[in-house]
Amino acid sequence: MSDRLDGLWHDEDFADWYPRNGRPGLSPAQLATVCVLQFLLGLSDRQAAEAVRCRIDFKYAMAMEMDDPGFHHSVLADFRDRPC
């Protein structure tokens, strides 16, 4: 997926969604990718977060390192609830 969609969206595309100061967040482009995969596969937030932690295909699609620990499932709801 990342091979085909590379350049579809970048973190800068979501810059207005996040404050300029504070702790760095997760990559919005990666969160958008996992939301698309979640929708396509009919996964809950917990299932999608688990897939990011455990599935090589999710890590590949999101251009993550194999040892990346992923994120808590609540991050997905927070991402979707951000005002555009």
Short mmCIF file of the C-alpha atoms (twelve columns), coordinates in Angstrom:
data_MODEL
# 
_entry.id   MODEL 
# 
loop_
_atom_site.group_PDB 
_atom_site.id 
_atom_site.type_symbol 
_atom_site.label_atom_id 
_atom_site.label_alt_id 
_atom_site.label_comp_id 
_atom_site.label_asym_id 
_atom_site.label_seq_id 
_atom_site.Cartn_x 
_atom_site.Cartn_y 
_atom_site.Cartn_z 
_atom_site.pdbx_PDB_model_num 
ATOM 1  C CA . MET A 1  0.000   0.000  0.000  1 
ATOM 2  C CA . SER A 2  2.744   2.463  0.857  1 
ATOM 3  C CA . ASP A 3  4.357   1.729  -2.512 1 
ATOM 4  C CA . ARG A 4  1.178   2.720  -4.350 1 
ATOM 5  C CA . LEU A 5  0.035   5.540  -2.089 1 
ATOM 6  C CA . ASP A 6  3.404   7.088  -1.294 1 
ATOM 7  C CA . GLY A 7  2.892   10.805 -1.385 1 
ATOM 8  C CA . LEU A 8  -0.898  10.603 -1.001 1 
ATOM 9  C CA . TRP A 9  -0.643  12.479 2.278  1 
ATOM 10 C CA . HIS A 10 2.141   13.836 4.444  1 
ATOM 11 C CA . ASP A 11 2.336   14.981 8.050  1 
ATOM 12 C CA . GLU A 12 2.330   18.577 6.834  1 
ATOM 13 C CA . ASP A 13 -1.166  18.027 5.391  1 
ATOM 14 C CA . PHE A 14 -2.430  17.745 8.979  1 
ATOM 15 C CA . ALA A 15 -0.428  20.620 10.465 1 
ATOM 16 C CA . ASP A 16 -3.515  22.705 11.246 1 
ATOM 17 C CA . TRP A 17 -4.916  19.847 13.363 1 
ATOM 18 C CA . TYR A 18 -2.101  20.016 15.919 1 
ATOM 19 C CA . PRO A 19 -0.652  22.712 18.170 1 
ATOM 20 C CA . ARG A 20 2.829   23.943 17.357 1 
ATOM 21 C CA . ASN A 21 4.144   23.393 20.900 1 
ATOM 22 C CA . GLY A 22 4.115   20.463 23.279 1 
ATOM 23 C CA . ARG A 23 5.111   16.840 23.014 1 
ATOM 24 C CA . PRO A 24 5.509   15.500 19.475 1 
ATOM 25 C CA . GLY A 25 2.600   13.315 18.454 1 
ATOM 26 C CA . LEU A 26 2.341   10.278 16.272 1 
ATOM 27 C CA . SER A 27 2.608   10.722 12.544 1 
ATOM 28 C CA . PRO A 28 -0.773  11.954 11.268 1 
ATOM 29 C CA . ALA A 29 -0.054  10.404 7.867  1 
ATOM 30 C CA . GLN A 30 0.455   7.024  9.543  1 
ATOM 31 C CA . LEU A 31 -2.719  7.445  11.582 1 
ATOM 32 C CA . ALA A 32 -4.651  8.302  8.411  1 
ATOM 33 C CA . THR A 33 -3.260  5.155  6.782  1 
ATOM 34 C CA . VAL A 34 -4.273  2.931  9.674  1 
ATOM 35 C CA . CYS A 35 -7.759  4.510  9.657  1 
ATOM 36 C CA . VAL A 36 -8.135  3.558  5.990  1 
ATOM 37 C CA . LEU A 37 -6.951  -0.001 6.697  1 
ATOM 38 C CA . GLN A 38 -9.257  -0.151 9.711  1 
ATOM 39 C CA . PHE A 39 -12.240 0.854  7.602  1 
ATOM 40 C CA . LEU A 40 -11.403 -1.517 4.752  1 
ATOM 41 C CA . LEU A 41 -10.979 -4.485 7.087  1 
ATOM 42 C CA . GLY A 42 -13.843 -3.607 9.424  1 
ATOM 43 C CA . LEU A 43 -11.620 -3.471 12.507 1 
ATOM 44 C CA . SER A 44 -12.387 -1.892 15.854 1 
ATOM 45 C CA . ASP A 45 -9.917  0.625  17.267 1 
ATOM 46 C CA . ARG A 46 -8.469  -2.063 19.544 1 
ATOM 47 C CA . GLN A 47 -8.102  -4.517 16.668 1 
ATOM 48 C CA . ALA A 48 -6.461  -1.900 14.434 1 
ATOM 49 C CA . ALA A 49 -3.980  -0.891 17.157 1 
ATOM 50 C CA . GLU A 50 -3.174  -4.561 17.755 1 
ATOM 51 C CA . ALA A 51 -2.651  -5.078 14.016 1 
ATOM 52 C CA . VAL A 52 -0.181  -2.177 13.995 1 
ATOM 53 C CA . ARG A 53 1.747   -3.852 16.833 1 
ATOM 54 C CA . CYS A 54 1.707   -7.380 15.409 1 
ATOM 55 C CA . ARG A 55 1.145   -7.504 11.656 1 
ATOM 56 C CA . ILE A 56 3.980   -7.064 9.216  1 
ATOM 57 C CA . ASP A 57 1.610   -5.919 6.460  1 
ATOM 58 C CA . PHE A 58 0.332   -3.045 8.602  1 
ATOM 59 C CA . LYS A 59 3.864   -2.012 9.537  1 
ATOM 60 C CA . TYR A 60 4.885   -2.134 5.878  1 
ATOM 61 C CA . ALA A 61 1.858   -0.119 4.743  1 
ATOM 62 C CA . MET A 62 2.618   2.505  7.376  1 
ATOM 63 C CA . ALA A 63 6.382   2.527  6.650  1 
ATOM 64 C CA . MET A 64 7.121   1.600  10.274 1 
ATOM 65 C CA . GLU A 65 10.161  -0.178 11.642 1 
ATOM 66 C CA . MET A 66 9.501   -3.803 12.603 1 
ATOM 67 C CA . ASP A 67 10.345  -3.077 16.245 1 
ATOM 68 C CA . ASP A 68 7.998   -0.069 16.462 1 
ATOM 69 C CA . PRO A 69 5.741   -0.661 19.493 1 
ATOM 70 C CA . GLY A 70 2.672   0.947  17.891 1 
ATOM 71 C CA . PHE A 71 0.227   3.034  19.913 1 
ATOM 72 C CA . HIS A 72 -2.729  2.825  22.282 1 
ATOM 73 C CA . HIS A 73 -6.079  2.259  20.584 1 
ATOM 74 C CA . SER A 74 -7.517  5.511  21.989 1 
ATOM 75 C CA . VAL A 75 -5.194  7.457  19.670 1 
ATOM 76 C CA . LEU A 76 -7.397  6.517  16.702 1 
ATOM 77 C CA . ALA A 77 -10.559 8.018  18.219 1 
ATOM 78 C CA . ASP A 78 -8.622  11.155 19.189 1 
ATOM 79 C CA . PHE A 79 -7.298  11.449 15.626 1 
ATOM 80 C CA . ARG A 80 -10.757 11.077 14.067 1 
ATOM 81 C CA . ASP A 81 -12.266 13.605 16.504 1 
ATOM 82 C CA . ARG A 82 -9.825  16.379 15.621 1 
ATOM 83 C CA . PRO A 83 -11.491 19.327 13.884 1 
ATOM 84 C CA . CYS A 84 -10.353 19.758 10.299 1 
# 
